[in-house]
Amino acid sequence: MEKFFNPSSIVIYGVSSTPGNLAAIIIENLQEMGFRGKIYGVGAQNCEVKGCPVYTSIKEIPDQIDMVTVMTPARTVPDIFKQCGELGIKRIVLMTAGFNELGGEGLELAEEIMAIAREFNIKFIGPNCQGLIDFYTGVCLPFGNIKRHLIRKGRISIVAQSGSVGWVLSQILSHELGGVSKVISVGNKLSIDEVQAVEYLMSDDRTDIILLYLESFSDGKKLFELARQSEKPIIVLKANRGSKSDLAISHTAALASNDRVVEAAFKQAGIIRAETFRDFIDWAKALSGHHMRGTNVVSIAASGGMALLSEDACRKSGLNLIALPDDIKDKLWEIGRPQIIKHTNPIDTGNIFDNTKVLDIVKMVLALDQVDGIVFCMFNLGKEFHGEMNVQEALSQTFQEADRAGKPIAIFIITDPEANFNFKHNATFPLYDSIEDAVESLSKKWHYTVLRSRIKQSPFKEYICSDIERAKQIISSITDYCLDDIESMELLQCYGINSIQLKSADSPEGISRAAQETGYPVAMKIHSRSIIHKSDVGGIRLNIKNDREALQCFAEIMKAVKKSVPDALISGVKIQKMVQEGIEVIVGGKKDKDFGQVVMVGLGGIYTEILDDVVFRIAPLTKEECLEMLQKLKGYRIFTGIRGKEPSDLDSLADILARFSKLLVDFPQISEADLNPVRVLPKGSGAFVLDARMFLEKTRLKTGLSKNNKQFNAW
C-alpha cells in the first residue's frame, strides 16, 4: 500500500487537450496539491497538457514509472495492464467503470485483468473508483476538481466504496476538524479491498481515526478480527442494508437479517457504526482528541438558558454533572462576584465579561481529578464584552488547556452563521453547532470507551469436543444435508452440551417400551426429516402419564400430521422425558456470507419470531461473552427471579452457548441450526436442550416431498 502513496512518477492514461477531459483534471489535482514527482500522460496524440508531456504509448516515456492511473474505456484496459506488467510497473489505479458491476462482458473483462494482474504481480485499486489521495505527499487522483485552500492535512483517513464520498468527506472534515490524511476509493475491490486498506492505515503514522464507507464486505470476518486488534477508532457507514432472506428455514435464519448480523459484529469488534452521513461526521468529530475515562462532566455555559439546555442534554445522554467542591464555588464567586447567578454545575458565566477569567475557570475545572470532560459554551459579542483576549484566541487556548490536561472539551460558540463558519475554518479542533451536539460528542466518546473495554483481549478458552471423531462421523454420514433431532442431539452431546435423550418408536409396542424405559411422564414428538416445526403441524404431545395416554397421543399425532403434511415421510415418533418447568429460550446458529458462523440466543421457544427478542454474536465465544449476550436480551430480568420466581441457571445456559459456538466453528459446513427449545431451570439445576435441528450448506432436501408443499418450496 505504501507504494500507492509515495510514487516518484505517475502516468495518467486517457489525457487529451480537449476541454473538460477528465484525465487532464487529475493532472490539475496533482499540481494543485503539490505532488513533487514527475507526471506524464498517455493519450491518442502527442501533445502537452498542463505543462506535462503526453505520449501515445507508455513505452515512449523515457523515465521509470512507479504508478499508472487509467481513465480509458474498459475494453482498452487489459492491453494497458499487459503493457504495464511487461514494463515492471506494479501499481495501477483503475478509475474506469464497466467491469464486474455490469455482469456479462464486463465480468469477463474483470476476470481478464485479474489474470494479467496475477501473472505480473500487479496490485491495483478499483475499477470504478475515484482513486486515492494523500494530502501529505500530494498524490491526488480523483477526476473531480480538488482545491488546496479547501483541504487541510489532518489525522483522519477515509476508505470509501463510493467514488464521491471520499473526496467530498475530506472537504467537510477539513472544515469541521483539523483535516484529512488519506483517502482510498476502493470501487469494485478486485485487488485492493477495504481489509487491506484498513490493515495499512492501522499502522500508518499519519492516521489516528479510520472512516469506512461500505456498500458490501470483501471479507467481513477478517475486518472483524482486524478491528478487534485496532488501537485506532474505526467508524463505518454501511449502506445497502440487507433484509432477511426469503430462503430461511430455521427460526434463527428467519431472524438473522444481514443488517442484524452486521450490527452484532460491529459491536463485538469495537467498530462504531454511523447511522447516517451526518452521524458519520459527528462520530469523526467526537473521537478526535482525548477520550472520556468516565461519565463525570462539568458544563460551563455563557447563559442560564444554555446551562439548563446542557443539563437536560447531559441527563438524556447518561452523563453525570458532578457537584462542585466548596473551594471551587468560592473561587468562582471571587472571579465573577455574581449578584443573581448561583455558581453550581452547570456553571453560568453570563456575568463574566472577560475571556481571560473564563479561561481561568476552565483551567480550574480541568484540574479536578473527578472531572472526565467539559461542555463549554461561549458568546461571540465583541471586544467590549470579552476583554483583551479575542474569541478565536480564547477558543484555541481553551482547547490547548484541555489537551494538556488530557481531557476532552466540547465547545459550542453562540454567534452568527458567517462568524461560525470562520471560527470553524480557523480552528484545528471541532466546534459544535448546538449545546446538545457538544454534550452528545462527550456521550459518544464515553460510548466508545465502554465499547472498546468490552473486547476480550484475554486468551480464549477453547471448549474441546469430547468425541471429535464421533462428531465427524455424524456429519459425514448425512446424505440429505439435514440432521434430524436425534442426529443433532447426538452431535451436541459430543461437545458436552446437556440435552434430554430421545428414543424413537414406530409401533404401539415400541411406544410403550420406549416410554417405560424413559419413565413417565414423557413428551411425544413426530419423527420426520420432512417436518421442521413440529408444533405447526400438531406433531407434539406433552405430559403423557401412562401407556394408554401414550397410544392415544400417538394416534392423534399421526392423524394431525397426515392432515397437515400429507406427503411427509414419517418414521414414527420420539419419546422424551418431561423436564420440570423453566424458562424456554432458543439457541441458534447461522453461517453468514460475510462474517461466518453466527450464534443467536433469544426468548420464547416456539414464540421466538413473534417476541423477536434475540441477540447475535460472531463465533467463537467465551463464556463471559455469552453471559453478556444474555444480559442484552430485553427480557433479561425474567432470568433474575421476579414475582417470587427463583433466579435461572444462566451459567449453564452460557455454557451451552459457548460450547455450541465451538461446534459451529469446528464444522463450518453447518449453515443453519436451531436448539429449540432450551429449558433453563432454576439456579444450580442446569439448562437442557429439548429439541434440535441442523442443516448443512447447499441444502436441497432429498425427502421425496411434493413440489406443491409450500413449507419446503424454499429448499
N, C-alpha and C positions, 0 to 999 in steps of 0.2 A: 504493500500500500504506500509506503514511503516514496517509492519511485514515481507515483502519480502526482505527488505534491511538490517534488523538488527536481523537475527536469531542467536540463540546461538548454534544451531546444525542443520546440513544438512545431509540428506540421499540421496545418488545417486543410482538409480535403473539401473541395466544393467552392473555393474562393473565386469570385469574379469582380469586375469593376462595375457591374450592374447596380444601380441604386437599390437599396433595400436588401442586398444579398446577405443572407443570414450568417454565412461563414465569415464574411467581412466584419460583421458585428462582433464576432468572437475575437478577431484581431484588435478591434477597438477596445474591447473589455480588457484584454491582456495589457494593452498600452495604458489604459486608464488606471488600472490597479497596480501599475509599476512593475510588471514582470520584467526581470533583468536578463532573461535568456534570449536566445535567438528565435525568431518567428518566421516561418515560411508558409507559403500557400501552395496548393496544388489545384489546378483548375483546367478548363478547356483551352485557355490561351495563356501564352507567356505575357506577363504584364507586371505592374507594381500596384499594390493596394495598401493604402495607409502607410506607405514607406517600406512595405515588406515585399520581397520578390515572390512572384507566383510562377511556378513551373508547371509544365504539362505532365510530368512524371516525377514521382518521388525519387527515382533513380538518378535524376539530373541534379539533385541537391548535393552540393559539394561537402557538407558537414555531416558528422554523425548525428542521428536523430534519436532522441530519448523517448518521445511520446508523439502519438498521432491522434488527431481528432477528426472524425468522419462526419460530413454533412452532405452526403450524396445519396441518390436513390438506392433502395435496398438491393436491387439486382446487381449493383456495382460493388457491393461490399465484399463478397467472397474473394474477388480478384485483388482488392485492396489488402485484405488480410493476408493473402498469399504473398504479395509483394513485400509487405512488412515483415513477414516471417523469414523470407529469403534474405532480407537485409539485416536480420538480427534485432529488429525492433520488438520489444516485449510488452509494451504498454499502449493500449488503444482506448480512446473514449469514443464510443459509438452512439452518436446522437440520433441517427436515422431511425424512423419508425417503419413498420411494415414487415415485422417478423412474427414470432410466435403469438403475439397478441391478436393477429388476424386469422391464425389457423391456415389450413390449406397450403398454398405455395409459400406463404410467409413462414410456416412451420418448417418446411423443407429448407428454406434459406437459413433459418436459425440452426438447424442441425448441421448444415454445411459449414457455417462459420465456426461452430463449436468444434467440429472435427479438425478444421485448419488450426484453430487455437491450441488444441491438444497436441497436434503434430509439431508445432513450433514453440510450444510452451509460452503462449501469449496469454496475458491476463487483460481483460477488458471490462470497462464499465458500460452498462447499457444492455441492449439497444433501447431506443425510445426513451431518452432521458435528456436532462439539461446539463450533463457533465458534472464538473466539480469546481469548487472554489477554495483557495487557501489565501486568506486575507493578509497573511504574513509574507508569503513568497510571491504573491501577485498572480498565481495561476488562477484564471477566471474564465471559464469556458461556456457559460450559458449563451444562447443566441438572442437573449433579451438584453437591452442596454443596462449596464450596471454603472452607477455614478459614484465616484470615490467619496464625494462630500456627504453622501447619504449612508456610508458604511463606516463602522468603527471596528478596530481589531479588539477582540474580546476573548472570552474563555469558554464560550458555548459552541459546540459543533452539532451539525444537523445532518441526519441521514433521511432522505425522502424518496419514496417510491414515485411521487408525483414530480413532474418536471418543474412546475412553477412554485410549489410550496416552499422549497428550499431557499431560493433566492429572494422570494417575497418575504419570508420569515426573517431572513438575515437583515433586511432593511428595517423591519418592525423592531427587532431586538436591538438594533443599533440605536434606535430612538428610545426604547423603553429600558434598555440596560446598557452595560458597558460595551457590548458589541459581540462579534462572532469570530470564531477561529476558522472553522472549515465547514464546507457544505458538500455533501456527496449525494448526487441524484442517481439512484441505482437503476431506475427504469425497470426493464423486464428481468433483470438479475440473472442473466445467462451465465455470467462468470463471477464477478464480484457481487456478493449479496449483502444484506443487512448484517448478517452474522459476522462476516469478515470485516465489515466496516466498523462495527461496534468493538470487536476484538482489538482492532488497530487503535481506535480512539480511547479505549480504556488505558492504553499505555502511552498515549500522546501527551507530551509535557505541556502543550498549549490548550488542552481541553480539560475543563472541570465538570461540565454538565453535558450529557448526550441527549439530544432530542431525536426521536424517530417518528416519521410519518409513514405508516404502512397500510397497504391495502390487502396484503397477503403475507404469509410467512414462508420463507425458504426452508428453515429448519427451526421450528418453534422450540423443540426440546433443547437444542444447542443454545439458542438465545436465552432460554430459561436458565440453563446451567451457567452461562457467562454472567448473566445479571446477578445471580446469587453471589458470585465472586467479586463483583464490581465494587470498588470503593467510591466510584463516581455515581451521582444520581442518573438514572435512565428514565426518561419521560417519553411515553408512547401515545400518539394519537392514532388509534386504529379505526380506519374507515372500512366500509364494506362489511358491516356486521352481519354475520350469517344468522339464519334461523334454524330451528331444529329440523332434523332430517325426516323426510316422509317415509324413509325405509326403516325406521326404528322398530325393533321387535320387543325389546325388554323395556321395563319401566325406566331403567337408567338411561338408555339411549333416547327415549322419548323426552326425558327431562334435560338431557345434556346438550343444549344448543351450543353451536360453535362459540357464541359470544360468552356464554356462561363459563365455558372451559377457559377461554382467554382471560376472563376476569379472575378466575381462581388461580391460574398460572401466574399472572402478573403479581397478585398479592403474595403468593408463595415465594416468588423470586425477588420481591422487593422492588418491582418495577412500578413506577407511578403511571396510572392511566389517565390521560386527559380526556374529558368528555366532549369538548368542543374545541374549535380553533382558538377561541378566546381563552379557554381554560388552559390550552397548550402554552400560551404566552404567560398566563398568570402563574403556572407552575414553574416555568423557567425563571420568572422574576423571584418567586418565593424561595426557590432553592439556591439562588445565588447568595453568596456571603455565608455567614455563620448559621448553624442550625440551632434549633431550640433543644435545651437539655431537660426542660420540664415545662410545666404549664403556667408558671408564675409570671405575671406581667404587670407593668405599670403603664398607664395611659397618661400622656402629657398633652393636653389639648388647649387650644387657643381661645376657647369659648365654652360656656356652660352647656350649650346645645350640643357641641361636638363631643364634649366629655360624656354626656348622657348617651349619645349615639354609640360611642365607643364602648361604654359599659354594657349596653344591650347586645352589641355585636360580640363582646367577649363571652358573655353568658351563653349566647347561642352557639358559639364555637367551642365551648368547653374550656376556655382559658380562665385562669384564676386571677382576679385583681386582688393583689395582696394588700393587707393592712400595713400602712406606713409606720415605721418606728417613730416614737415621740420626738427623738432628737432631729429626725428628718423634717417632721412637721414644724419644729421650732425654727430650723434653718430656712424653710420655705416662707415662714412668716417674716423672718428677718429680710429676706430677699424682696418680697412683694409688699409686705405690710398691708395686707388686704383689709378693707373695711366691711365688705359684704360677701366676699368669697371665702369659703372654708376649704383649706387645703387638705384633701383626703386623696384617695385613689379612685377615679381619675383625678389628676392634678390640673386644676383650672388656672391657666396662666394669662387669662384675659385682662388682668390688671397690670401686667408686666410689659412695659413698652421699651425693652432693651434686649436685643438678641444676645448680648454677652451674658446677661443674667439668666436668660432662658437656657443658654448653653451650660452655665454653672449648675442649673437644676438637672440637666441631662447627665452630666458627669457624676453628680451626687447620687442619682438613682442607679446609674451603671455600676457604682462601687458597692452596691448592696449585694451580698452573696446570694440572697434568696431570690433575686430577680433573674429571670431567664430570658426576658425580651421586653422591648419597649414599643408602644404605639405612640407616634409623635405627630402632632398636628400644629401647624403654624399659619398665620396670615401673611400675605404679601400686601402691605399697606403703604409703603414709602418710608423714606429715611426718618421723618419726624416721629414715626411710630416704632422704629426699630433700633434707633441709636446709630453708632458709628459702623457697626457690622451689618453689611447688607444681607439680604435674604439668601442669595446664592452662596455666599461665604458661610453663612450660618448653617445652611443645609450640608455643605461639604464638611465643615468642622464637626457637626453633629454625627455624621456618618463615620468620620475618621475616629472620633472618640469611641463609638460603639465597636468599631473594628479593632481598636487597640484593646478594648475590654473583652473581646472575643464573644460578644453577644449581638444578636440580631436587633435591628431597629427598623420599623416600617414607618415610612414618612408620607404624610398627606399634606399638601400645601393648598391653602384656600386662596385662589387667585382667579383672574380672568383666563379664558381659553388660550389666548395668544401668549400670555406670560407663562402659562403652564407648559405650553409647547417648548418655549425657550428654556425653561428650567430643566425639562427632561433632556433637551438636546445638549445642554451644557454639563449635565450630571453623568457620572460614570457608575451610578448606583440606581436602583429602582425607586421611582416616585409613584405614588398611587393616586387614583382618581377620586377616591372617597375614603372616609374614615373606616367604612365597613371593609373595603378592599384591603386596607392596611392591616386590619385585625385578621382578615381571612388569610393573609400571607403568613402571619405568625402561626395560625392554626395549621396551615399546610406544612410549614416547617416541622411542627410537632408531629403531625401525621406521618411524615417521612421518617422521623426519628424512631417512632414506635414501629413502623413497618420494617425498617432495617433491623431493629433489635430482635424481631421475632424470627429472623432467618437463622436456622440451626447450623452453626458452624462446628458443633461438636461431632466427633466421629459417629457415623451412622451404625446403629446396632442392627446387624443382619439377623433376620429371622430365618433360621435354617430349616429347610424341608427335611422332615424326619425320615422320609422314604421317597427320595427323588426318583429312584428307578421305577417305583410303582407309579408315581405321578406321570412319568414319561410314557409308561405302558398304557395308562388310561387315555392320554391324549392321542397317542399314535394308533390306538385301536378304533378311534371314531372314524366311521366311513361316511357319515351323512352330515358332518360338520355341526352336529348338535349333541351336547351332552345332556342326557335326561337327568332327573333329580337324583337318582341312585348313583350314577356315574359322577355327577357334580359333588355330591356329598362325600363320596369316597376320596375324590381329589382334595377336598377341603381337609379331610382327616389326615392326609399326608403332610399337611402344614400345621397340624396341631390345632385346627380350628374346631371348637366344640360344636357338634351337630347331633341331632337326635336320629338314631338309626332307623332306616326304613326296611320293611320286609314286604316282598311282593307276593301276590296271590292271584290266581285266576279261576278258582273254583270254590264252591261253598266249603269243602273240606279244608282247602288251603287257607281260606279266610279264617276259619275257626282256629286252625293250628297256629297261624301267624299271630292272631290276636291274643291267644292264650299264652304263647311264648313271650310276647311283648308285655302282656299284663294290662288288664283293663284298669281305667278307661283308656280308649285309644281314639286316634283320628284315622279316617279313611280317605284316600285321595285317588283319583283316576290315574292310571298308569298308561300314558300315551305320549310318544315322542312328537305327535302332531299338535298337542294342545299345550300352549304356553301358559295362559292364565286360567287355571283350573276353576276358580270360583265363578268366572264369567259364564261357564257352561254347566254349572250345577255339579261340578266334579269333586266336591269336598263335603264330608260329614264329620262332625266333631263330637267329643264326649260320649262315645259309644261305650255302654257299660257291660254288655254281655253278648253271647253268641247270637241270640235271637235278634237283638238290635243290629248286630253286625251284618247278618244276612239280609235284613230288611233294608239297611242303608246301601248295601251292595246293589240290590235291585233298583233302588231309587236313583243311584248314581248312573247306572247303565242306561236307564230309561231317559234321564235328563240329557246325558252326553250324546246319545244317538239322535235325540231330537234336535239338539243344538248344532252338532257337527256330524252329520250322517256319514260322511266319507272318512272320518278319522280312523286311524289304525289303533285299536285298543289292545293292550297287553294284560288287562286285568286291573287290579287296584294295588295300592301300597298301604300298609298298616304302620302306624307310628304311635309311640307312647304320647299321651297327652301331657303337656307341660303346664305347671302352675301359672297362674295369671301373672302378667308383667306388662311392660310397655313394648309394643311392636314397632320395629324400625326396619328399614330396608338398607342393605349394604349392596352397592353395585359397582360394576367396572365397565369401562368403555375404552376402546382404542381410538384416540383422537388422531386425525390425519396430521395435525401439526405438532402436538405435544406428547404423543404416545399414550401410554396407559394412564387412565384417569380413574380415581376412586371416588365414589359417592356414598354419602350417608344421609338418611332422611327419616322423618317421622311418617307413620301411617300404615305400614303394611300394604294392604290392597288399596288403601285410600291415598297412597303416596302422590299420584299425579293430581289428585283433587286438592290436597293440602299444599303441595308444591313447596314444602319446607325442607330443602335439601342443600347440602354443601358439597363442593367438589375440591379435590386436590390432585396434584400430579404424583404418581407413584415413582419410587418407593417412599414410604412414610415412616417416621419414627413414632413411637408410642405417644410421645409428648405432642407431636403434630396432630395425631388422631384425637387426643383429648381436646385440643384447641378447635378442631373441626366440630366436635360435639357442642362446644360452648358457643359456636356461631349459629347454631340452629335457633330459629325464632322461638321454638317451643322448648328450649333447653331447661327451663325451670321445672318442667314436668318431671325431669330426672332427679331433681334435687329434693323431692319429697314435699308435696303440697297437699293441703286439705287432709292431713292425717296419714298420708301415704308415706311409706319408707323410701329413703333415697335409693336410686337404682345403682346397679353394679356397672358404673361407667368404665372402670378399669378393665373389666372383662370385655366390654364392647370395644374399647380402644385396642385391646389385644387382638381381637378378631380383625379389625380394620388394618392394623399393621401387618399381620400375617397374610391377609388377603392381598395387600399391596405387593408383598414379596412374590406371591403366587403369580400375579399379573405380570410382573417384571420377568420372572423366570419363563413364562410362556406367553410371549408377545403375540402369538397367533390367536389368542383369545380376543375376540372382537367385542363381545358383549357378555355381561354376566349379571344376574340378579340373585342375591341371597335374600329371599323374601318369603315369609317374614323372618326376622331375627328377634327372638323373645329375650328381653332384658329383664332379669329378675332382681329382687331387692339386693342391696349391697352385701357382698360376700357369698351370694348364691349363684353367680355366674351369668353368662349370656349364651344362648344356643341358637344355631341356625336350624330352622324348621323345614325350610324348602330352598331349593337352589336350582338354577338353570344356567347353562353357559353355551355360548356359540363361538365357533371358530371363524376365521377370516374367509372371505369369498364364499359365504354361505349360500347354498341353494339346496334346501332340504329335499332329500330323496325319500319322501314318505308316501308316494302314490296318492297325493291329495288331489281332489278335484280342482280344476282350473277356475271353477266358479266360487271356490271357497274364499270369501273376501278376507278372512282373517290372515290368510297366508299368501295373498297376492303379492305382497312386498318381497317375498322370497323368490 
